[in-house]
Amino acid sequence: MKQHVLVIGYVWPEPNSSAAGTRMLQLLHVFRAQNWEVTFACPAAESEFAVDLRQIGIASKTIQINDSGFDDYIQKLNPSIVLFDRFMMEEQFGWRVAEHCPNALRILDTEDLHSLRKARQQALKDGKDFHIDQLKSYNLAQREIASILRCDISLLISEVERDILINDFKIDASLLLYIPFMLESLSKEHIQALPTFEARQHFVTIGNFLHAPNRDMVLYLKKEVWPVLRKKLPKAEMHIYGSYAKQDSLQLHQPKEKFFVHGRAESASEVISKAKILLAPLRFGAGLKGKFIDGMQNGTPCVTTTVGAEGMPGNLPWNGVVSDDIETLVNETVELYTDKNRWSTAQQNGFQILSKRYQKEIFQQQLLDKIETTQNNLTTHRTNNFFGSMLQLHTSKSTKYMSLWIEAKNKV
């Protein structure tokens, strides 16, 4: 059966700017590889760094929130699958899809659990340790999990987040599917062409500055980590790259302290492959961190925190250092930076993580199998998801009339 997939994007995909953009592009490639018709619709303004979807055979459409014109559009399009990019898009458009294309399979790509990331951020701000029970009374978690329940399938990029939903929130496992980054295998030629330990120098980190964990990380590096690390490695430099850096982040650029904030990198691979270590001590966040995938692909050992490495290596050894204690992190980073044997072992660990945890063929097939199985049993699948049906009924009514009220108000 040839499918028509409508993807409702939160933003236009920018794979060179964020891990979310990379993730979305991977999903789009899976659908196109089946020769399915794919349309990407988005209410956001298109940026200069967005990928040209036409080059991969994907139609694009600008849509509006709180606009009944979307109803006519989706009825004419009549997709067999609708994928929502993050729960906010399901909140805005889910009721319209359910009303006008009731037989379409509804898939939510969570990207990461936004509520988990926000709750960790708030705990850090309050100077408190984070506990998962804090999520249960968190409004954002209630919204996000309601969206998961309303959908037929929700894609989780992290096993940790899938397990939280199953064990702590009692979400039926049949509604969830673990799909991490889906990567091509590294060739021997690629690995052999990477710069050697001796050819590399300095530290690098990379990340979209619109993402709060990245902004906080850069500030933490500047104020807490780099002053200590620099004393032990006085010749080393810290280089920061990231799209959409604002003035407060650019002001951290201090060449005299060998701390450089460059803004967007034209090629993430180029800057990462030249560095000896990718240093990214994230203090909060969720999902999987694309910067560490970039590090592993370029043979660059990574230094981070437990939150940073969460869900990435499974039971395999990390490709560098993981510590939440500054003194431990700095001392082990110095050893990693100066010890060729330890550095080489860390590099090989990264290659092992990629080959055993992120193989494209395995997860692509699991996604396609889940779509087929769910479509073939859609009525039973939805009947068994009673709480989802209940939320669909009540939420769609309240959201529907709020949206119609906003639309009418905007016309006045």
Residue pairs with C-beta under 8 A, 6 or more apart in sequence:
1 80
2 35
2 36
2 37
3 31
3 34
3 36
3 37
3 80
3 81
4 36
4 37
4 38
4 39
4 77
4 78
4 79
4 80
4 81
5 31
5 36
5 37
5 38
5 39
5 79
5 80
5 81
5 82
5 83
6 39
6 41
6 74
6 77
6 79
6 81
6 82
6 83
6 104
7 24
7 27
7 28
7 38
7 39
7 40
7 41
7 82
7 83
7 85
8 41
8 42
8 63
8 82
8 83
8 84
8 85
8 89
8 93
9 24
9 40
9 41
9 42
9 44
9 85
9 89
10 42
10 44
10 85
10 86
10 88
10 89
11 20
11 21
11 42
11 44
11 47
11 85
12 40
12 42
12 44
12 46
12 47
12 50
12 51
12 60
13 21
13 24
13 25
13 28
13 40
13 50
13 51
13 53
14 21
14 47
14 49
14 50
14 51
14 243
15 21
15 22
15 24
15 25
15 51
16 49
16 243
16 268
17 49
17 208
17 243
17 244
17 264
18 208
18 210
18 211
18 243
18 290
19 181
19 287
19 288
19 289
19 290
19 291
19 293
20 111
21 51
22 181
22 290
23 109
23 111
23 157
23 181
23 290
24 85
24 109
25 51
26 181
26 182
26 360
27 83
27 109
27 155
27 367
28 38
28 40
28 53
28 56
28 58
29 56
30 182
30 364
30 367
30 368
31 38
32 38
32 56
32 57
32 58
33 364
34 368
37 59
38 57
38 58
38 59
39 58
39 59
39 60
39 61
39 77
39 79
40 53
40 58
40 59
40 60
40 61
41 60
41 61
41 62
41 63
41 73
42 60
42 61
42 62
42 63
43 62
43 63
43 64
43 65
43 92
46 62
49 243
49 264
53 59
53 60
54 60
61 73
63 69
63 70
63 73
63 93
64 70
65 92
65 93
65 403
66 92
66 403
66 406
66 407
66 410
67 407
68 404
68 407
70 93
70 96
71 96
71 99
71 100
74 82
74 96
74 97
74 100
74 101
75 100
75 101
78 101
79 101
79 104
80 103
80 104
80 105
80 375
81 104
81 105
81 107
81 371
82 97
82 101
82 104
82 105
82 106
82 107
83 107
83 108
83 109
84 90
84 93
84 94
84 106
84 107
84 108
84 109
84 147
84 151
85 109
85 111
86 108
86 109
86 110
86 111
86 114
87 108
87 110
87 114
87 143
87 144
87 147
87 148
90 106
90 108
90 147
90 150
90 151
91 143
91 147
91 399
92 403
94 106
94 147
94 150
94 151
94 392
94 396
94 399
95 392
95 395
95 396
95 399
95 400
95 403
97 104
97 106
98 106
98 150
98 392
98 396
99 396
99 400
103 378
105 152
105 153
105 371
105 374
105 375
105 378
106 150
106 151
106 152
106 153
107 151
107 152
107 153
107 154
107 155
107 371
108 147
108 148
108 151
108 153
108 154
108 155
109 154
109 155
110 144
110 148
110 154
110 155
110 156
110 157
110 161
111 157
111 287
112 157
112 158
112 161
112 285
112 286
112 287
112 288
113 144
113 156
113 161
113 164
113 165
113 286
113 287
114 140
114 144
114 286
115 135
115 138
115 140
115 141
115 143
115 144
115 145
116 135
116 141
116 161
116 164
116 286
117 212
117 213
117 284
117 285
117 286
117 287
118 138
118 140
119 130
119 134
119 135
119 138
119 140
119 141
120 130
120 284
120 285
120 286
120 307
121 212
121 213
121 216
121 284
123 129
123 130
123 134
123 284
124 130
124 216
124 283
124 284
130 284
132 164
132 168
133 168
135 141
135 164
135 168
136 168
136 169
145 165
145 169
145 171
146 391
146 395
148 154
148 165
148 171
148 175
148 176
149 171
149 175
149 385
149 387
149 388
149 391
150 388
150 391
150 392
150 395
151 175
151 388
152 175
152 374
152 378
152 381
152 382
152 385
153 175
153 176
153 177
153 370
153 371
153 374
154 175
154 176
154 177
155 177
155 178
155 179
155 367
156 162
156 165
156 176
156 177
156 178
156 179
157 178
157 179
157 180
157 181
157 287
157 288
157 311
158 178
158 180
158 286
158 287
158 288
158 310
158 311
159 178
159 180
159 311
159 314
160 310
160 311
161 286
161 287
161 311
162 176
162 178
165 171
165 176
166 173
166 176
172 384
172 385
174 381
174 384
174 385
175 385
175 388
177 366
177 367
177 370
179 363
179 366
179 367
180 288
180 311
180 357
180 358
180 363
181 288
181 290
181 293
181 358
182 358
182 359
182 360
182 363
182 364
183 293
183 297
183 354
183 358
183 359
183 360
184 360
185 354
185 355
185 359
186 297
186 351
186 354
186 355
191 299
191 351
194 273
194 298
194 299
195 273
195 274
195 299
197 276
197 340
197 343
197 344
198 340
200 273
200 274
200 275
200 276
200 300
201 236
201 237
201 274
201 275
201 276
202 236
202 237
202 238
202 239
202 274
202 275
202 276
203 229
203 236
203 237
203 238
203 239
203 275
203 276
203 277
203 278
203 279
204 238
204 239
204 240
204 241
204 271
204 272
204 274
204 275
204 277
204 278
204 279
204 300
205 217
205 218
205 221
205 238
205 239
205 240
205 241
205 278
205 279
205 280
205 291
206 240
206 241
206 242
206 265
206 268
206 271
206 272
206 278
206 291
206 294
207 213
207 214
207 217
207 242
207 280
207 291
208 214
208 242
208 243
208 244
209 215
209 218
209 242
209 243
209 244
209 245
209 246
209 249
210 243
210 244
212 284
213 282
213 283
213 284
213 285
214 242
214 282
215 249
216 282
216 283
216 284
217 280
217 281
217 282
217 283
218 240
218 242
218 249
218 252
218 261
219 249
219 252
220 281
220 283
221 238
221 240
221 259
221 279
221 281
222 252
222 254
222 259
224 326
225 279
225 281
225 326
225 329
225 330
226 238
226 257
226 259
228 326
228 327
228 330
229 236
229 238
229 330
229 333
229 334
230 236
230 238
230 257
230 258
232 330
232 331
232 334
233 334
233 337
233 338
236 258
236 337
237 258
237 259
237 260
238 258
238 259
238 260
238 279
239 260
239 262
239 271
239 275
240 252
240 259
240 260
240 261
240 262
241 262
241 263
241 264
241 265
241 268
241 271
242 249
242 263
242 264
242 265
243 263
243 264
244 264
245 261
245 263
245 264
249 261
250 261
250 263
252 259
252 261
253 259
253 260
253 261
265 271
268 294
269 294
269 297
269 298
272 278
272 294
272 295
272 298
272 300
273 298
273 299
273 300
275 300
276 300
276 301
276 337
276 343
277 300
277 301
277 302
277 303
277 320
277 333
277 336
277 337
278 291
278 292
278 294
278 295
278 300
278 301
278 302
278 303
278 320
279 302
279 303
279 304
279 333
280 289
280 291
280 292
280 302
280 303
280 304
280 308
281 303
281 304
281 305
281 308
281 329
282 289
282 304
282 305
282 307
282 308
283 305
283 307
284 307
285 307
285 308
285 310
286 310
287 311
288 311
288 312
289 304
289 308
289 312
291 302
292 302
292 304
292 308
292 309
292 312
292 319
293 354
293 358
295 301
295 302
295 319
295 350
296 302
296 319
296 350
296 351
296 353
296 354
297 354
299 347
299 350
299 351
300 347
300 350
301 319
301 320
301 321
301 336
301 343
301 346
301 347
301 350
302 309
302 318
302 319
302 320
302 321
302 346
302 350
303 320
303 321
303 322
303 329
303 332
303 333
303 336
304 320
304 321
304 322
305 322
305 323
305 324
305 329
306 322
306 324
308 322
309 318
309 322
312 318
312 353
312 357
313 319
313 349
313 353
313 357
314 353
314 356
314 357
316 349
316 352
316 353
316 356
316 357
317 349
317 352
318 346
318 349
318 353
319 346
319 347
319 349
319 350
319 353
320 336
320 346
320 349
320 350
321 329
321 332
321 333
321 336
323 329
323 332
335 342
336 342
336 343
336 346
337 343
374 381
382 388
382 389
383 389
